[in-house]
Amino acid sequence: MKKFLLAATALVAITGAASAADLAARPYVKAPMMPVAPSWTGFYIFGGAGGGLWDADSHTNFNGVPVTIDQRVGGDGFLGTVGAGYDWQVNPTWVFGLFADGQFGSLRGTLQDQFAALTGRIKMETAWAAGARVGYLVAPNVLSYVNAGYSGSHWSGTGLTTLTGAASGFHTDSFNRNGWFVGGGVENNLNIFGISAPGWFMKTEYRAAYYDRKDIAVRTDVGNLATTDSVSFKPWVQTISTSLVYRFNWTGPAVKY
């Protein structure tokens, strides 16, 4: 009996020592890190192109008094855009930002002096905007946003012609109009199709700008003298553009999710 107990004790001791040796030989494996996503906080610049159209409520004044009813005139064309901004990622899903941009191109349409039966071609040549945007991250690298702010625009003058297309001897001068805008869009990182493009994004944006009314004087070609006629013009402009964006901070600080 004593021999059996001694043998059993020895076996337990040998088995425990072997197990301890096996445990000591196992390598240490570090627990995986929590995933992180780059922060949207920081400066960015962008440039792109697109198209647009405008409509305007217009009537003719005689000595400052309306003598025709409002009618809708309009135009369309292409544009380019450049701008810059700064965003703050306030939590894992919401982004707030400020920005400014400029548009340049040719949105060309019709201007009419209905009282004198004269017409001309007018175009919006440039515009600028400054405002704020609020965005929601539908994915760590995809931002859906809305924006709004203040805008200004520059419109060309035009030589007026008769209904037969003959020169009338009258024209309008170029002018500026200010107003406000609203819009929205989507911005996403260009890390797609296996291509690594840190910091590079693409955004597509729609915008509607509403500008103040302008009474445009009809002037003589000789001496640039104002006549008794003026054309009332209240435009609103819709544009859609696609831009390439570079975000300077995209490889910088990370935010844990």
C-alpha positions in Angstrom: 0.0 0.0 0.0 2.8 2.4 0.9 4.5 1.6 -2.5 1.3 2.4 -4.3 0.9 5.8 -2.6 4.5 6.7 -3.3 4.1 5.8 -7.0 0.9 7.8 -7.3 2.4 10.8 -5.6 5.4 10.7 -8.0 3.1 10.5 -11.0 1.1 13.5 -10.0 4.3 15.5 -9.4 5.8 14.6 -12.8 2.5 15.5 -14.6 2.3 18.9 -12.8 5.9 19.7 -13.7 5.3 18.8 -17.3 2.2 21.0 -17.5 4.0 23.9 -15.9 6.8 23.6 -18.5 4.3 23.6 -21.3 2.6 26.8 -20.0 6.0 28.6 -19.7 6.8 27.7 -23.3 3.7 29.3 -24.8 4.4 32.7 -26.5 2.6 35.8 -25.2 0.0 37.1 -27.7 -1.1 40.8 -27.4 -4.8 41.5 -27.5 -6.0 43.2 -30.8 -6.3 47.0 -30.8 -9.7 48.6 -31.2 -10.2 49.9 -34.8 -9.7 53.6 -35.5 -10.7 55.9 -38.2 -9.0 59.1 -39.4 -10.4 62.4 -38.0 -12.3 64.8 -40.3 -11.0 67.7 -38.3 -8.7 70.0 -40.3 -8.3 72.2 -43.4 -9.1 71.2 -47.0 -9.0 72.7 -50.5 -11.0 71.7 -53.6 -11.6 72.4 -57.3 -13.9 71.0 -59.9 -16.5 71.7 -62.5 -20.2 71.3 -63.3 -23.2 73.0 -64.8 -26.1 75.2 -63.8 -29.2 77.0 -64.8 -30.9 80.2 -63.7 -34.5 81.6 -63.8 -35.5 85.2 -63.1 -38.8 87.0 -62.6 -38.6 90.0 -64.8 -40.8 92.9 -65.9 -40.2 96.4 -67.5 -40.5 99.7 -65.6 -41.2 103.1 -67.3 -40.0 106.0 -65.1 -39.7 103.5 -62.2 -43.3 102.3 -62.5 -44.0 98.7 -63.6 -45.7 98.7 -67.0 -45.6 94.9 -67.7 -46.4 91.9 -65.6 -43.7 89.5 -64.3 -42.6 86.8 -66.7 -40.0 84.0 -66.3 -36.7 84.2 -68.2 -33.7 82.0 -67.8 -30.5 80.5 -69.0 -28.0 77.7 -68.5 -24.4 76.7 -69.0 -21.2 75.4 -67.4 -19.0 76.5 -64.5 -15.8 75.8 -62.6 -15.3 76.0 -58.9 -12.5 76.4 -56.3 -12.6 76.8 -52.6 -11.3 75.9 -49.1 -12.7 75.2 -45.7 -12.2 73.8 -42.2 -14.1 71.0 -40.5 -14.5 69.9 -36.9 -15.5 66.3 -36.2 -17.6 66.8 -33.0 -18.2 63.1 -32.3 -17.9 59.8 -34.1 -20.8 60.6 -36.5 -21.2 64.4 -36.8 -19.1 67.0 -38.6 -19.4 70.8 -38.6 -17.5 73.1 -40.9 -17.0 76.5 -42.4 -16.0 77.2 -46.1 -15.8 79.7 -48.9 -15.7 79.1 -52.6 -15.9 80.8 -56.0 -17.6 79.8 -59.3 -16.7 81.0 -62.8 -18.1 80.2 -66.1 -21.0 81.2 -68.4 -24.6 80.6 -67.5 -26.2 82.4 -70.4 -29.8 83.4 -71.0 -32.3 86.0 -72.1 -33.1 89.6 -70.9 -36.1 91.4 -72.3 -37.4 95.0 -72.3 -41.0 94.0 -72.9 -42.2 97.6 -73.2 -39.8 98.5 -76.1 -39.8 95.0 -77.6 -36.1 94.6 -77.2 -34.1 91.5 -76.2 -30.5 90.6 -75.3 -28.3 87.8 -74.1 -27.1 88.1 -70.4 -25.0 85.7 -68.4 -23.8 85.0 -64.9 -20.0 85.1 -65.1 -18.8 84.6 -61.6 -20.2 83.9 -58.1 -18.9 83.5 -54.6 -20.2 81.9 -51.4 -19.3 81.7 -47.7 -21.2 79.5 -45.3 -21.4 76.6 -43.0 -22.1 72.9 -43.4 -23.3 70.1 -41.1 -22.6 66.5 -42.0 -23.4 63.0 -40.9 -20.8 60.2 -41.4 -22.7 57.3 -43.1 -19.3 55.5 -43.0 -15.9 56.6 -41.5 -14.8 57.9 -44.9 -18.2 59.0 -46.4 -19.8 62.3 -45.3 -23.4 63.3 -46.3 -24.0 67.0 -45.6 -26.2 70.1 -46.0 -24.9 73.7 -46.2 -26.1 77.3 -46.3 -24.8 80.8 -46.3 -24.3 84.1 -48.1 -23.5 84.5 -51.8 -22.7 87.1 -54.4 -22.8 87.0 -58.2 -21.7 89.1 -61.2 -23.8 89.4 -64.4 -22.7 90.7 -67.8 -24.2 93.6 -69.7 -25.9 93.0 -73.1 -26.5 94.8 -76.3 -30.3 94.9 -77.0 -31.7 94.0 -80.4 -35.1 94.3 -82.0 -37.4 91.3 -82.7 -35.7 91.0 -86.1 -32.3 90.8 -84.6 -31.2 94.3 -85.7 -29.1 96.5 -83.4 -31.4 98.9 -81.4 -28.8 101.4 -80.2 -29.5 100.4 -76.6 -27.7 98.2 -74.0 -27.5 97.3 -70.3 -24.4 97.5 -68.1 -23.0 94.6 -66.0 -24.1 94.4 -62.4 -23.7 92.5 -59.1 -26.4 90.8 -57.0 -26.1 89.4 -53.5 -28.3 86.9 -51.6 -28.2 83.5 -49.8 -27.9 79.9 -50.7 -28.8 76.4 -49.5 -27.5 73.1 -50.7 -26.1 69.6 -49.9 -23.9 66.8 -51.1 -21.8 63.8 -50.5 -18.0 63.6 -49.9 -16.1 60.3 -49.9 -12.5 59.2 -49.7 -10.9 57.9 -52.9 -9.6 54.7 -51.4 -11.6 52.5 -53.8 -10.9 49.6 -56.1 -7.8 48.7 -54.2 -6.2 52.2 -54.8 -4.7 53.9 -51.8 -5.2 57.7 -51.9 -4.8 59.1 -48.4 -6.1 62.6 -48.1 -7.9 62.6 -51.5 -11.6 62.9 -51.7 -14.4 63.5 -54.2 -17.6 65.5 -53.5 -20.7 66.1 -55.5 -22.9 69.1 -54.4 -26.2 70.7 -55.4 -26.8 74.4 -54.6 -29.6 76.9 -55.0 -28.8 80.6 -54.7 -31.5 83.3 -54.3 -30.4 86.8 -55.3 -31.9 90.3 -54.7 -34.0 92.1 -57.3 -32.2 94.6 -59.6 -33.7 97.3 -61.8 -31.3 97.3 -64.7 -31.2 100.6 -66.6 -31.6 100.5 -70.4 -28.9 102.9 -71.8 -28.1 104.5 -75.1 -25.0 103.2 -77.0 -23.9 106.8 -77.5 -23.1 108.6 -74.3 -24.2 105.7 -72.1 -27.3 107.7 -71.0 -30.1 106.1 -69.0 -33.5 106.0 -70.7 -36.9 106.0 -69.1 -37.0 102.1 -69.3 -35.4 99.7 -66.8 -35.7 95.9 -66.6 -36.5 94.4 -63.2 -34.5 91.2 -62.7 -34.7 88.8 -59.7 -32.7 85.6 -60.3 -32.3 82.3 -58.6 -29.5 80.0 -59.7 -29.2 76.2 -59.4 -25.9 74.4 -59.8 -24.4 71.0 -59.5 -20.7 70.3 -59.4 -18.2 67.6 -58.8 -14.9 68.5 -57.1 -11.6 66.8 -56.2 -10.8 67.5 -52.5 -7.5 67.3 -50.6 -7.7 67.1 -46.8 -4.4 68.0 -45.1 -5.1 66.1 -41.9 -6.3 62.8 -43.2 -3.1 60.9 -42.1 -3.0 62.8 -38.8 -4.7 62.2 -35.4 -7.1 59.2 -35.1 -10.5 59.0 -33.4 -11.5 55.7 -31.7 -14.8 54.1 -32.6 
